[in-house]
Amino acid sequence: MIVAIAVTSKLRLAEHDLATYAGLVPGGTVVPSDAPNSIPRTSFDALELLVEVARGGDSDARRSTVEFVRGWPEIVINQPNGVSRFRAAGANAAHWERPGHRSATTLPVSVIADFGQFVWEGCLVAILKKKDTESFRVPSLAEASPEYAGLVEKRQELSDRYRELSGERSKLSGDIEAEKAAGGQRLSPGVAALLGDSPDKLTLMSQRMREVATSMDNIEAAQEVIRRRMDEARNGASKVVCDTMHHEYQRRLGAVCAAAKILETAREQHDALLDDIEREDVNLAYLRPVRAHFLGDRREGKVFYFLKEAREAGHNV
């Protein structure tokens, strides 16, 4: 909404303009996928981080301003320590897109942060529902790592072969028992050769049974090796998956932390009112109050320690 108003979008073009401004990249250059996660990929990534820091009370962030250029897609973030320009991919950020007059709407980051907090507190559930969380699919370890994918494929190949051999072993076992019950003659290959006879059926099936058993033992040993290699490859593949999902996780953790802060503030206001009533020596029984004991201590309760743990884990909340 802020962007649409700032760039004076027509109602029918608001969604298109929002997508355009959201996709602007630093200096008109697309950030490589293997760049550190600390580097914002788009203008909205940078704005989201700056506004979140401003909401936390950082003075430099709150003194910063954002320019939304109306003549062409450009967002300029002015901070005490420098200026960041976001343009369409391939654009020259050092030059205007067209000659003539450049018009822009400049907003203090503090205003955006405070307005966002107001909207957040009033419409928290609606905002969370609006974000399409279903569009985020966690990649599998096999998708993240060719090495892991190769091991998965080999494991499946061995499993299929083991299943085939197991079926053959069961059939051979039944056939051997049936041949013995029928009184089938059994000659060793050496005796059969001396007599000029072909190896008897029972001998051939017994030989095949031993071959199948040996193959199954070999597959079991190979499967154990595959399991150990997959355990080793899992860490590397897991890091790739986590790097891919880092931004979305930060967004969802941020939503949880923001909701927790709102709950903590509401609890404090609720309990403060009860304190005021009690100071007047009023019998609270007629009010039938319900205290949020599940949140723990009012000053260093469960929300306090949850947020502390999130910060200690390196998350900006």
VEXDREN-2710 file (C-alpha; in Angstrom, 1 decimal):
% VEXDREN-2710
k/r/px/py/pz
1/MET/0.0/0.0/0.0
2/ILE/2.8/2.4/0.9
3/VAL/4.6/1.7/-2.5
4/ALA/1.3/2.1/-4.5
5/ILE/0.6/5.5/-2.8
6/ALA/4.2/6.7/-3.1
7/VAL/4.5/6.1/-6.8
8/THR/0.9/7.2/-7.4
9/SER/-0.1/4.0/-9.1
10/LYS/-3.4/3.8/-10.9
11/LEU/-5.7/1.2/-9.2
12/ARG/-5.6/-1.1/-12.2
13/LEU/-1.8/-1.0/-12.3
14/ALA/-1.1/-1.2/-8.6
15/GLU/-0.4/-4.9/-8.5
16/HIS/1.9/-4.7/-11.6
17/ASP/3.7/-1.7/-10.2
18/LEU/4.2/-3.4/-6.8
19/ALA/5.7/-6.4/-8.5
20/THR/8.0/-4.2/-10.5
21/TYR/9.3/-2.2/-7.5
22/ALA/9.6/-5.3/-5.4
23/GLY/11.9/-6.9/-8.0
24/LEU/14.4/-4.0/-8.2
25/VAL/18.0/-5.1/-7.6
26/PRO/21.1/-3.3/-6.1
27/GLY/22.6/-0.9/-8.6
28/GLY/20.7/-2.7/-11.4
29/THR/22.8/-5.8/-10.9
30/VAL/21.4/-9.2/-10.0
31/VAL/23.0/-10.6/-6.9
32/PRO/24.5/-14.1/-7.5
33/SER/22.7/-17.0/-5.9
34/ASP/25.9/-18.0/-4.0
35/ALA/26.4/-14.6/-2.5
36/PRO/26.2/-14.3/1.3
37/ASN/22.7/-14.2/2.8
38/SER/23.5/-10.8/4.4
39/ILE/23.4/-9.2/1.0
40/PRO/19.8/-8.1/0.1
41/ARG/18.7/-9.6/-3.2
42/THR/16.0/-7.1/-3.9
43/SER/14.8/-3.6/-2.8
44/PHE/12.1/-5.1/-0.7
45/ASP/14.6/-7.4/1.0
46/ALA/16.7/-4.3/2.0
47/LEU/13.6/-2.4/3.1
48/GLU/12.3/-5.2/5.1
49/LEU/15.6/-5.5/7.0
50/LEU/16.0/-1.7/7.5
51/VAL/12.4/-1.3/8.7
52/GLU/12.7/-4.2/11.1
53/VAL/15.9/-2.7/12.6
54/ALA/14.1/0.7/12.9
55/ARG/11.2/-1.0/14.7
56/GLY/13.8/-2.3/17.2
57/GLY/14.7/1.3/17.9
58/ASP/18.0/1.7/16.0
59/SER/18.6/5.4/15.7
60/ASP/20.5/5.3/12.3
61/ALA/17.8/3.2/10.8
62/ARG/15.0/5.5/12.0
63/ARG/16.9/8.5/10.6
64/SER/17.1/6.9/7.2
65/THR/14.8/7.8/4.3
66/VAL/13.4/6.0/1.3
67/GLU/12.8/7.6/-2.1
68/PHE/10.2/6.0/-4.4
69/VAL/10.9/7.4/-7.9
70/ARG/7.7/7.9/-9.9
71/GLY/9.2/8.5/-13.3
72/TRP/10.7/5.1/-13.6
73/PRO/11.2/2.1/-11.4
74/GLU/13.8/3.1/-8.8
75/ILE/14.0/3.0/-5.0
76/VAL/16.8/4.9/-3.2
77/ILE/17.6/4.2/0.5
78/ASN/19.4/7.1/2.2
79/GLN/21.2/6.0/5.4
80/PRO/23.7/8.0/7.5
81/ASN/26.5/5.7/6.3
82/GLY/25.6/5.8/2.6
83/VAL/23.1/5.6/-0.3
84/SER/21.8/2.4/-1.9
85/ARG/20.0/2.6/-5.3
86/PHE/17.8/-0.2/-6.6
87/ARG/17.0/-0.4/-10.3
88/ALA/15.6/-2.9/-12.8
89/ALA/18.1/-5.6/-13.7
90/GLY/20.5/-4.3/-16.3
91/ALA/19.8/-0.6/-15.7
92/ASN/22.6/1.9/-15.1
93/ALA/22.0/3.2/-11.6
94/ALA/24.4/6.1/-12.2
95/HIS/22.1/7.7/-14.8
96/TRP/18.5/8.7/-14.9
97/GLU/16.4/6.3/-17.1
98/ARG/15.1/9.2/-19.2
99/PRO/15.9/13.0/-19.5
100/GLY/13.7/15.6/-18.0
101/HIS/12.3/16.0/-14.5
102/ARG/12.9/13.4/-11.8
103/SER/10.1/13.2/-9.2
104/ALA/10.0/11.0/-6.2
105/THR/8.2/10.5/-2.9
106/THR/10.5/10.5/0.1
107/LEU/9.4/8.8/3.3
108/PRO/11.2/8.5/6.7
109/VAL/11.9/4.9/7.6
110/SER/10.6/5.7/11.1
111/VAL/7.2/6.5/9.6
112/ILE/7.2/3.3/7.6
113/ALA/8.2/1.3/10.6
114/ASP/5.6/2.9/12.9
115/PHE/2.9/2.6/10.4
116/GLY/3.8/-1.0/9.8
117/GLN/3.7/-1.7/13.5
118/PHE/0.2/-0.2/13.7
119/VAL/-1.1/-2.3/10.8
120/TRP/0.7/-5.3/12.2
121/GLU/-0.9/-5.1/15.6
122/GLY/-4.3/-4.5/14.1
123/CYS/-4.3/-7.1/11.4
124/LEU/-1.7/-9.6/12.4
125/VAL/-3.7/-12.7/11.5
126/ALA/-4.9/-11.2/8.2
127/ILE/-1.3/-10.4/7.2
128/LEU/-0.1/-13.9/8.0
129/LYS/-3.0/-15.5/6.0
130/LYS/-2.3/-13.1/3.0
131/LYS/1.2/-14.4/2.6
132/ASP/1.2/-17.4/0.4
133/THR/3.1/-19.8/2.6
134/GLU/2.1/-22.7/0.3
135/SER/4.3/-21.3/-2.4
136/PHE/7.4/-22.2/-0.5
137/ARG/8.5/-25.8/-1.0
138/VAL/11.4/-27.2/0.9
139/PRO/13.9/-28.9/-1.5
140/SER/14.8/-32.4/-0.8
141/LEU/18.4/-33.4/0.1
142/ALA/18.7/-35.1/-3.3
143/GLU/17.6/-31.9/-5.1
144/ALA/20.2/-29.9/-3.1
145/SER/23.2/-32.2/-3.7
146/PRO/24.1/-34.2/-6.8
147/GLU/26.3/-36.4/-4.5
148/TYR/23.4/-37.2/-2.2
149/ALA/21.1/-37.8/-5.2
150/GLY/23.6/-40.3/-6.7
151/LEU/23.7/-42.2/-3.4
152/VAL/19.9/-42.3/-3.2
153/GLU/19.7/-43.6/-6.7
154/LYS/22.3/-46.3/-5.9
155/ARG/20.5/-47.3/-2.7
156/GLN/17.2/-47.7/-4.6
157/GLU/19.0/-49.8/-7.3
158/LEU/20.5/-52.1/-4.7
159/SER/17.2/-52.4/-2.9
160/ASP/15.4/-53.4/-6.1
161/ARG/18.0/-56.0/-6.9
162/TYR/17.9/-57.4/-3.3
163/ARG/14.1/-57.7/-3.6
164/GLU/14.5/-59.6/-6.9
165/LEU/17.0/-62.0/-5.4
166/SER/14.9/-62.5/-2.3
167/GLY/12.0/-63.5/-4.5
168/GLU/14.2/-65.9/-6.5
169/ARG/15.6/-67.4/-3.3
170/SER/12.1/-68.1/-2.0
171/LYS/11.1/-69.8/-5.3
172/LEU/14.4/-71.9/-5.4
173/SER/13.8/-73.0/-1.8
174/GLY/10.3/-74.3/-2.7
175/ASP/11.5/-75.9/-5.9
176/ILE/14.4/-77.7/-4.1
177/GLU/12.0/-79.1/-1.5
178/ALA/9.6/-80.3/-4.2
179/GLU/12.5/-82.0/-6.1
180/LYS/13.7/-83.7/-3.0
181/ALA/10.2/-84.9/-2.2
182/ALA/9.9/-86.3/-5.8
183/GLY/13.1/-88.4/-5.2
184/GLY/15.2/-86.5/-7.6
185/GLN/18.7/-87.9/-8.1
186/ARG/21.6/-85.7/-6.9
187/LEU/25.0/-86.1/-8.4
188/SER/28.0/-83.8/-7.9
189/PRO/29.2/-82.0/-11.0
190/GLY/32.4/-84.1/-11.0
191/VAL/30.5/-87.5/-10.9
192/ALA/28.1/-86.3/-13.5
193/ALA/31.0/-85.4/-15.8
194/LEU/32.6/-88.8/-15.3
195/LEU/29.4/-90.5/-16.2
196/GLY/28.8/-88.3/-19.2
197/ASP/25.6/-87.0/-17.6
198/SER/24.3/-83.5/-17.5
199/PRO/24.2/-82.0/-14.0
200/ASP/21.0/-82.9/-12.3
201/LYS/18.3/-80.4/-11.6
202/LEU/18.7/-80.5/-7.9
203/THR/22.4/-79.8/-8.0
204/LEU/21.9/-76.9/-10.4
205/MET/19.2/-75.3/-8.1
206/SER/21.4/-75.8/-5.0
207/GLN/24.3/-74.1/-6.9
208/ARG/22.0/-71.2/-7.8
209/MET/20.8/-70.9/-4.3
210/ARG/24.3/-70.4/-3.0
211/GLU/25.0/-67.8/-5.7
212/VAL/21.9/-65.9/-4.7
213/ALA/22.8/-66.1/-1.0
214/THR/26.3/-64.7/-1.8
215/SER/24.8/-61.9/-3.9
216/MET/22.4/-60.9/-1.2
217/ASP/25.2/-60.8/1.4
218/ASN/27.2/-58.6/-1.0
219/ILE/24.3/-56.2/-1.4
220/GLU/23.7/-56.0/2.4
221/ALA/27.4/-55.0/2.8
222/ALA/27.1/-52.5/0.0
223/GLN/23.9/-51.0/1.6
224/GLU/25.8/-50.5/4.8
225/VAL/28.5/-48.6/2.9
226/ILE/25.8/-46.5/1.2
227/ARG/24.2/-45.7/4.5
228/ARG/27.5/-44.4/5.9
229/ARG/28.2/-42.3/2.8
230/MET/24.7/-40.8/2.9
231/ASP/25.2/-39.9/6.6
232/GLU/28.4/-38.0/5.6
233/ALA/26.8/-36.3/2.5
234/ARG/23.7/-35.3/4.5
235/ASN/25.4/-32.4/6.3
236/GLY/26.6/-30.8/3.1
237/ALA/23.2/-31.2/1.5
238/SER/21.4/-29.9/4.6
239/LYS/23.5/-26.7/4.5
240/VAL/22.4/-26.1/0.9
241/VAL/18.7/-26.6/1.8
242/CYS/19.0/-24.3/4.9
243/ASP/20.7/-21.6/2.9
244/THR/17.9/-21.8/0.3
245/MET/15.2/-21.5/3.0
246/HIS/17.0/-19.0/5.2
247/HIS/15.1/-15.9/4.1
248/GLU/11.7/-17.5/4.4
249/TYR/12.5/-19.0/7.8
250/GLN/13.6/-15.5/8.9
251/ARG/10.2/-14.1/7.8
252/ARG/8.2/-16.7/9.6
253/LEU/10.4/-16.5/12.8
254/GLY/10.0/-12.8/12.6
255/ALA/6.2/-13.2/12.5
256/VAL/6.3/-15.4/15.6
257/CYS/8.5/-13.0/17.5
258/ALA/6.4/-10.0/16.5
259/ALA/3.2/-11.8/17.7
260/ALA/5.0/-12.8/20.9
261/LYS/6.0/-9.2/21.6
262/ILE/2.4/-8.1/21.0
263/LEU/1.1/-10.8/23.3
264/GLU/3.7/-9.7/26.0
265/THR/2.7/-6.1/25.7
266/ALA/-1.0/-6.9/25.9
267/ARG/-0.4/-9.1/28.9
268/GLU/1.5/-6.3/30.7
269/GLN/-1.3/-3.9/30.0
270/HIS/-3.9/-6.4/31.2
271/ASP/-2.0/-7.1/34.5
272/ALA/-1.3/-3.4/35.0
273/LEU/-5.0/-2.7/35.0
274/LEU/-5.6/-5.4/37.6
275/ASP/-2.8/-3.9/39.7
276/ASP/-4.4/-0.4/39.5
277/ILE/-7.8/-1.9/40.6
278/GLU/-6.2/-3.8/43.5
279/ARG/-4.5/-0.7/44.7
280/GLU/-7.9/0.8/45.3
281/ASP/-8.6/-2.2/47.6
282/VAL/-11.3/-3.5/45.2
283/ASN/-12.5/-7.1/45.5
284/LEU/-11.4/-8.5/42.1
285/ALA/-13.7/-11.5/42.6
286/TYR/-16.6/-9.5/41.0
287/LEU/-14.5/-9.0/37.9
288/ARG/-13.6/-12.7/37.6
289/PRO/-10.1/-11.9/36.2
290/VAL/-8.1/-14.5/34.3
291/ARG/-4.3/-14.1/34.4
292/ALA/-2.0/-15.3/31.7
293/HIS/0.1/-17.5/34.0
294/PHE/1.2/-19.7/31.1
295/LEU/3.5/-16.8/30.0
296/GLY/5.5/-17.1/33.2
297/ASP/7.0/-14.2/35.1
298/ARG/5.9/-10.7/34.0
299/ARG/9.4/-9.4/33.6
300/GLU/11.4/-12.3/32.5
301/GLY/8.8/-14.8/31.4
302/LYS/8.6/-17.3/28.5
303/VAL/8.4/-14.6/25.8
304/PHE/11.5/-12.9/27.2
305/TYR/13.5/-16.2/27.1
306/PHE/12.2/-17.1/23.7
307/LEU/13.3/-13.8/22.2
308/LYS/16.6/-14.1/24.1
309/GLU/17.2/-17.5/22.6
310/ALA/16.3/-16.3/19.1
311/ARG/18.8/-13.4/19.4
312/GLU/21.5/-15.7/20.8
313/ALA/21.0/-17.9/17.8
314/GLY/21.9/-15.0/15.6
315/HIS/18.4/-13.9/14.4
316/ASN/17.6/-10.3/14.2
317/VAL/14.3/-10.2/16.1
END
